[in-house]
Amino acid sequence: AQSVAQPEDQVNVAEGNPLTVKCTYSVSGNPYLFWYVQYPNRGLQFLLKYITGDNLVKGSYGFEAEFNKSQTSFHLKKPSALVSDSALYFCAVRVDFSGNTPLVFGKGTRLSVIA
Amino acid sequence: DTGVSQNPRHKITKRGQNVTFRCDPISEHNRLYWYRQTLGQGPEFLTYFQNEAQLEKSRLLSDRFSAERPKGSFSTLEIQRTEQGDSAMYLCASSTPPGQGMNTEAFFGQGTRLTVV
């Protein structure tokens, strides 16, 4: 079975500082990894994905994530945090190439960027 | 607006009543997913369709829940004899299958928040 762990319920960072939101995964095959962001009373918005190729993936709003196969991690990063980045972040994994299995989400990490 | 649309946005119902939610996916997407999200949790998969065919159902989808996508376009999710434990945000998402963008991401609607009193 596939699963995702987000070990931190809450991450606090000062505006302008780098931020990291952690994600580890467990799958029986090759993982296809995603990050989504959720603002209050809104649906999830896609940020970035890793399918294959370069381990460093760049996405929307200046976010990036690094796929690390040996550590089974896919941490989300941003060099300089903005107050507007404050939201709930979800990591998700899918294991099959054909896409016939749905995304499995972590519990989410609440990011708070303080001015 | 060409995104995923869900109606209603909010629904308050009395325990034991039936409710139905609607999802209109992005028009060129033939895959449609339903998820449920409770407070402090990530979205949990309920079921998904490719065109009009329901291909997978989660064990979370009890016999009180039924989903349809009769013409392969919009979908409905019905909950019969609602219980307080059904209170949650119900999210719909759509995507295209691989080959039209290899494992493309799912695009989510804003959700329907159900409160059972």
Interface residues (C-beta under 8 A of the other chain):
Chain A: V4 Y32 F34 Y36 N41 R42 G43 L44 Q45 F46 K49 I51 F90 A92 R94 F97 S98 G99 N100 T101 P102 L103 V104 F105 G106 K107 G108
Chain B: V4 Q6 R31 Y33 G40 Q41 G42 P43 E44 F45 Y48 L55 E56 L91 A93 S95 P97 P98 M102 N103 T104 E105 A106 F107 F108 G109 Q110 G111 R113
